[in-house]
Amino acid sequence: MELKWTSKGLSDLTRLYDFLAAVNQPAAAKTVQQLTSAPTTLLTNPRIGERLEEFEPRDVRRILVGHYEMRYEIVGSTIYLLRLWHTREDR
């Protein structure tokens, strides 16, 4: 399996970092580090996340990393990290 971030996923990560860094830069860096390392568990267990039926027939799933929701899609042997946001955000 291979892990790839989409441009929207990377944009979400940057947005979260910028928001947190304005208040606490070390906490922002730690949060981004946790969020970027968490998906590596998907490489051995790609279907561990909850499947989101509204995206069928695509295999889009979600996992929670602390207070953050991460959505990803499995396409063949590639996992695409689609979006990322804090669970308190209105999405």
C-alpha positions in Angstrom: 0.0 0.0 0.0 1.0 3.6 -0.7 -0.1 6.7 1.2 -0.7 10.0 -0.7 -2.1 13.3 0.5 -4.5 15.2 -1.9 -4.1 18.9 -2.4 -7.2 19.5 -0.3 -5.9 17.3 2.5 -2.6 19.2 2.6 -4.5 22.5 2.5 -6.6 21.3 5.5 -3.4 20.4 7.4 -1.9 23.9 6.6 -5.1 25.6 7.7 -5.1 23.8 11.0 -1.5 24.5 11.6 -1.9 28.2 10.9 -5.0 28.4 13.2 -3.2 26.7 16.1 0.2 28.4 15.6 -1.4 31.8 16.1 -2.0 30.8 19.7 0.6 28.1 20.5 3.3 27.3 17.9 4.8 24.2 19.7 1.3 22.7 20.2 0.6 23.4 16.5 3.7 21.6 15.4 3.0 18.6 17.7 -0.6 18.4 16.4 0.5 18.4 12.8 3.2 15.8 13.5 0.5 13.5 15.1 -1.9 14.0 12.2 0.7 13.2 9.6 2.0 10.1 11.4 -1.4 8.6 12.3 -2.3 7.5 8.7 0.7 5.2 8.6 -1.4 2.6 10.5 -3.6 2.5 7.4 -0.8 1.0 5.4 -1.2 -2.3 7.3 -4.9 -2.0 8.1 -6.5 0.2 5.3 -10.1 -0.8 6.0 -9.9 0.0 9.8 -11.9 3.2 9.2 -15.6 3.5 9.1 -17.0 3.3 5.6 -19.0 6.3 4.4 -21.9 5.0 2.4 -22.8 8.4 0.9 -19.7 8.1 -1.3 -20.5 4.7 -2.8 -19.4 3.1 -5.0 -16.1 4.8 -3.9 -14.4 3.3 -0.9 -14.2 6.4 1.2 -13.6 6.0 5.0 -13.0 8.0 8.1 -10.8 7.7 11.2 -10.6 9.9 14.2 -7.2 11.1 15.4 -7.8 12.7 18.7 -10.3 15.5 18.1 -9.7 15.4 14.3 -11.6 13.6 11.6 -9.6 12.3 8.7 -11.2 11.0 5.5 -9.5 8.8 3.0 -10.2 6.8 -0.1 -8.8 3.4 -1.0 -8.1 3.0 -4.7 -6.3 -0.2 -5.7 -3.1 -0.2 -3.6 -3.1 3.5 -2.9 -4.7 5.3 0.1 -5.5 9.0 -0.6 -5.9 11.3 2.4 -8.8 13.5 1.2 -9.8 15.9 4.0 -9.0 16.7 7.6 -10.8 18.9 10.2 -11.4 19.4 13.9 -14.6 17.6 15.0 -16.0 20.9 16.4 -15.9 22.4 13.0 -19.3 22.7 11.3 -18.9 20.3 8.3 
